[in-house]
Amino acid sequence: LTRRTFTTRMSHPQRCLLRIAGPEAVKFLQGLCTSDVLALERVQATAFLTTKGRVLADAFLWRTKDDAEAIFVDCAKSQETVLLRHLKMYRLRSKVEIGSCDLDFGDPGLPLMGLRDDRRRRLAAGVGQAEEIAGRVPLTCNLDLLGHVSFSKGCYLGQELTARAFHRGTVRKRIYPVAVVPRGGEDDFGSRPTVDDVIAATAAVDMSLDAIEPTLLADDGGADVGTLVASDGPVGIAVLGVDFVKRRNDIAFDDSFVLRPFHPTWWPTDL
């Protein structure tokens, strides 16, 4: 399929659109996406997994009245090539056309996704995306909490690991937001701060997580507790044990500061 050009273009330079069109577009994507494509009306959060159940790419699915047979996949520009290759590999005899296109849908309008253009605020909300979550287990990346995963749809590629973890209730690690705070100081933002609380509490912190090497995190006793995934100044996201964070433990940083994990306000209160 040749590259299709519309009258408007993607407004976000780090995003791209793929167009899946044809009489079997819904059936084709239903077997590859974590979301229930049968329920897609206008926009839907989703993800594509590897055969081993790891995240290949997170995305949004769009439908328009003007192109009724097409479903558009909104993904990170950096993941366009790998996702196109993935889709074409599994097309087989499906009656679909697959290609890139130019079209501007704007912001998906889904909860939290308006933060994706502001990296620090997105990380403060505990939301990972694109390469930050690629290769990880969907539930570790909170894709179930973000609405990317349906647990009532039929089979799809890579679902076994996700379904088993969900039904057993065995999500032992998740991505949490973390922030640099003074060691021994008062907790300026509590255990479930808002994004604004985190940004305000770290505004005067002249420390950055960006140059942390290695990315393995440890407590004051030197025991490994998790991995730093991404950061922007004093704010980041890290894969940490659920029980570790529930105990409200801090992570070692230096003699004056600690790294504090917390529960985002949008999470269920029982997590």
N, C-alpha and C positions, 0 to 999 in steps of 0.2 A: 504494500500500500504506500503510495507516495505521500509525502508530508502535506497535510491539508491545512490551508490558511483561511482563517475567518477574518472578519472586519476588525476585531479587537484582539489584543494579545495578553498573555499572562502578565499580570502586574507585578508579580513577585519574581525577581531574577533567580532565586534559589529553588523555585518550583517548576514543574513541567506537567504537561497533560499527555496522556496516552488515550487513544480512541479505540474501543473495542466495539465493533459494529457487526450486525448480522442477525438472522433469525434465532441463532443459538447463543447469543451474547450472554444472556442471563444464566442459562444452564452452564456455560463454559466457566464463568466467573464464580458461580455457586460452588463449583468443585475445587476452586483454588483459594477462595477468600475465607477469612475467619468470621466475617459478618454474614447475615442472612440476606443475600442479594434479592431474594424473592420479595422482601419487604421494602426494597429501595423505592422511594418516591422521588425525592429531589436530591438529597445528599446523605451520605452514610460513612461513618468512620470504619476502616477495615485494616487488615494486614494480610500479607502473603508470607507463607512459611516454606521452609525447606522440607525435604522428605524426612528429616530427623526432628521436625517440629520446632526449629529455631526461626526467629524472625528474619525474613529476607528483606522486607520493606514494609513500612507503614504507609497508609494512603487514605484518600477520601474518594468515594465513588459518587459521580454526579449523573443525573439524567436531565434532559431538556425536552420541551415540547416540540422544538424545531427539528430535533434529530432523534425521533422516537426509537429507532432501532439501535442506537448507540448508547454505550455507557462509557463515561470518561473517568480515567484514573488519575487523580491529582497526587503526585508524589514528589519527593525531593529530587531536584535536578541531578544531584550526585548519584542517585539510584536509578536513573532512567535506563541506562544501558543494561544493567543486571536484571531489571524488572522486564524490559522488553524481551531479553533473551529467555527469561523464565516463561513468559506468556507464550512465546512462539514455540518453545520446546514442547509445551503441553497442548498446543492447539490440535495436533494430530489431524483428524478428519472433521473437526468441529466447523460448522458453517459460520465462521467469524473472520473479520478482517482486523488486523492489529497494526497500529502505527502511532507515531507522534503527531500532535497537532498544536495549533496556536489558538487559544480561546481564553477569555478572562471571565472566571466565575466569581472572583473576589474572595472574601473570607467565607469559610464554610458556615459560620454562624452557630457552630456547636460549642457547648460549654468548654471553656479553657483554651480553645483553639485560636481565639483572638490574641493570645499571648505569643504565638509562634514567631512573630516578627520582632519581639523584644526578648533577646536571649536570656538576660539576667532574670527578668520577671518569669519567664517560662521555667527556668531552672528552680527559682524560688517556689514555684507551684509544684515542683516535682515531676515535670513532664519531660520525658526524653523523646527523641525523634531521630529518624534516618540512621546514620552510622552509629549514633549513641546507643541504639538498641539492637542493631543488626547482629545476628548471631546469638542472641539471648533468648531465653524462654519467654513466651508472651506474658504469662502471669507475673513473672519477675519484673517485667517492664510495665506492669499495671495496665495492660491493654484491656483486661477484663473490666477494670474500674473506669476506664476511659470510654467504654462502649464499643470497642473494636471487635469484641468476640461475642458470638452467639453460641449458647450452650443448648439450644433447642433445635438447631438446623441439622440436616443430614451430614453425611461424611464429606470431608474436604482434605486436601493434601496436608499432611503433617499434624492432623488433629489429635492423634492418640496421646501424646505427651500432655497437651493442654487439657484434654478431657479428663485424663486420669488424675492429674494434679487437682483439678477443680472438684471432682466428685469425691476424692479422698480428703479434701480439705488440707492438703499438704503443701501449701506455699510457704516455704521456710525462709525465702529471701525475696526482697522487693527493692525497687529503686526508691530511695528516699531523698528529699531535699536536705542539704546540709549547709551550714553557715559558720563562718569564723566569728567567734565571740571571745571576749576577755576571759582568761582562766580565773576561776574563783569569783567572778563577778556575778551580779544578779542576772536572772533569766529575763531578758528584756521582752521576749515575745512568747513565752509559754510553750506548751507542748503542741498546740495546734494553731499556729499564727497564720494570719492572712498574708498574702504576697506583700501588701503595703507594710505590714508589721516587720517583715524580714528585710525589706529594702531600707526602711527607716533605721532599724537596729544595726545594720551593717554599713550605713552611710559613712560613718566616721572611722571605720576599720581600715587601716592602711596596710592590709595584708592581702595577698592573693594566692589562690589555689592553683593558678594557671601553670605554675612552674614546678608543681609537686612531682618528684621522681624518687622512687617508683610510685605507681598509682595505688599500691597496696596500702591499706589503712590499718592502724594498730591502736590498741588502748595504751594507757600509761604503763602497763606491765609488759608491753611489747608483743602481746598476742594479736595475730591477724584478726580483723573484724569485718573486712570488706574491701571493696575496690572503688576508687573514685572513677566515675564514668565521664563526666564533663564538668566544666567550671567557667565562671565569668567573674573575675575579681574574687571577692570573699564568699561567693555563693556557688553552689554546685549541686550535682546529684551523684549518689553513690549506691552501689548494691550492698545492702547490709542485711544481717539476720533480723527477722521480725522480732524475735524474743530479745535480742540485744537492744533494739530501739525502744521496745516497750518498757525496759528497765530504766530508760532515760539516761543511758550512759553517754559520756562524751568520748570523742576520739582525739588522741594525742596530736598536737600540731607543733608547738614549741613551748618555751618556758613561760610565755606571756599569754598565749592564746590556745583555745581548743576548738575542735570542729564539732559542732552540735547538730545531730540529726533531729528531725521532727516530722510529725504527721501533717500532711496538707489538710486544709479545712474541707476540701471537697471529698475526702475519703469518708467511707462509712465510719461511724463512731466506734464500732466493735473491732476495728483493725488497729 
